[in-house]
Amino acid sequence: MSDSQLQTDDIETLDREHVFGTWRHQRDFDPTHVVDADGFRFTTADGTSFLDFSSQLVCTNLGYDNEAVADAIAQQAKSVPYISPSYTTEPRAKLGAKIADLTPGSLEKTFFSTSGTEANEAAMKIARSYTGKEKILTRYRSYHGATAASLSASGDPRRTVEDSATQPDVPGMVKAPDPYAYGSTLDPMESLEYIDEMLALEGGTVAAVLVEPLVGSNGVLVPPTEYMPRLQEIAHDHGALLICDEVMTGFGRTGEWFASELLEVEPDIITMAKGLTGSYQPLAATTVTAEIAEHFEDELLNHGHTFAGHPIACAAGVAAIETYEQEGLIDNAREMGEYLREELESLAARHPSVGERRGIGLHQGIELTQDPDERVPFERRVDKVTSRTTVLDEVAERAGEEGVYVFTSMNTIVLTPPLGIDETHVDEAIDALDIALEIADDAMDA
Ligand SMILES: Cc1ncc(COP(=O)(O)O)c(C=O)c1O
């Protein structure tokens, strides 16, 4: 059978038989064939079209029909499709310089890789080499990647699942509490003093504090304004670097190029991926200060990948950044984020099952509750790894029936549309959620 003869049923069956679904039990994995994607919508083989209000995995920031990026990819594929990282190409050099320009503070030099996971692995190795220390302090409600060290650095339940192939953690990971006023007994600023004490008790052995400045897949957690500057101060007081994982928040999601800017820190290292090419190509970056870069002039950078600085991916990165700039997408994210925030506040007022709205810019979430007084969640952390269908899944499915795609994570419905949306897209999503949230309202404790 030639590929052109494949029908949707064949495709879904072949895929089901030969390709693993990610982060799930396989038995009930039933992937749907997507046949088209255009603007901010994608279409499945049965002709259903969805407004993508999550940018897939918070990554298709530019939508699906960006010709400039597609052309840059095609052109690069026709000139130099690949060359060893020991050479350079115009897009790689341009992108390195552009990232140095856009990132806050004195971030200067970049190591390119292909995923957020790899970007964080590189950041941790660089921090260890630079400081000569081994430990990395991270927080419980966090996700930094899927490989041994990056998953050990994560606090996500995917790290601690029973009988996990990932346990035990790689050595040297220290876990701290989070800024989660709604769902934790610790006040966010008190949790920082706890981190201060932890670092003191670790006796100067921590190389870096690695955090998502705005926590993404662990519930869209926004720290108080004073939090990040104080965290940076604490880290530096104890001789540790601050690494900001901006894999999700980088490239305009919060209405600034990087959330670090908004939250008033100048990290020693920033990691980024998803929005860097608008996900037209797999590309990630680990960008360090001039001072850290200088360390490696005479020290071995003991790290690399075949696809580090892949020319086609870098060409996509340059074109994506030009698109963000030319189309004013960062400003649009800030303006539309404000509108989305207001509409979500009204939605929350209409639906008793919405416990809290959180977020900045176009990185918003609504946490649901069975009981607003006691803040009882519908979904517990363990549900992330059991494949159990929860009320949140039902809400997302209902929104899908209304033509709007959203994803859920940790008892929170996450709303992270592409950055070019307008008010009509927000209205469409709010209308769908208005209908879908009735499921959660009805499921609340009597
Ligand atoms: C904050 C953060 N860091 C790291 C990662 C890992 O990125 P990747 O899936 O590209 O390896 C993710 C993925 O969602 C993420 O959200």
Ligand as a Chemical Component Dictionary entry (heavy atoms), coordinates in Angstrom:
data_LIG
# 
_chem_comp.id                   LIG 
_chem_comp.type                 NON-POLYMER 
_chem_comp.pdbx_formal_charge   0 
_chem_comp.three_letter_code    LIG 
# 
loop_
_chem_comp_atom.comp_id 
_chem_comp_atom.atom_id 
_chem_comp_atom.alt_atom_id 
_chem_comp_atom.type_symbol 
_chem_comp_atom.charge 
_chem_comp_atom.model_Cartn_x 
_chem_comp_atom.model_Cartn_y 
_chem_comp_atom.model_Cartn_z 
_chem_comp_atom.pdbx_ordinal 
LIG C1 C1 C 0 8.544  24.685 31.820 1  
LIG C2 C2 C 0 8.936  23.511 30.968 2  
LIG N1 N1 N 0 10.203 23.094 30.979 3  
LIG C3 C3 C 0 10.611 22.053 30.227 4  
LIG C4 C4 C 0 9.729  21.369 29.429 5  
LIG C5 C5 C 0 10.208 20.216 28.597 6  
LIG O1 O1 O 0 10.205 20.577 27.264 7  
LIG P1 P1 P 0 10.175 19.458 26.106 8  
LIG O2 O2 O 0 8.857  18.782 26.189 9  
LIG O3 O3 O 0 10.367 20.255 24.853 10 
LIG O4 O4 O 0 11.312 18.541 26.359 11 
LIG C6 C6 C 0 8.392  21.761 29.382 12 
LIG C7 C7 C 0 7.411  21.046 28.557 13 
LIG O5 O5 O 0 6.239  21.234 28.604 14 
LIG C8 C8 C 0 7.982  22.860 30.174 15 
LIG O6 O6 O 0 6.716  23.289 30.190 16 
# 
loop_
_chem_comp_bond.comp_id 
_chem_comp_bond.atom_id_1 
_chem_comp_bond.atom_id_2 
_chem_comp_bond.value_order 
_chem_comp_bond.pdbx_ordinal 
LIG C1 C2 SING 1  
LIG C2 N1 SING 2  
LIG C2 C8 DOUB 3  
LIG N1 C3 DOUB 4  
LIG C3 C4 SING 5  
LIG C4 C5 SING 6  
LIG C4 C6 DOUB 7  
LIG C5 O1 SING 8  
LIG O1 P1 SING 9  
LIG P1 O2 DOUB 10 
LIG P1 O3 SING 11 
LIG P1 O4 SING 12 
LIG C6 C7 SING 13 
LIG C6 C8 SING 14 
LIG C7 O5 DOUB 15 
LIG C8 O6 SING 16 
# 
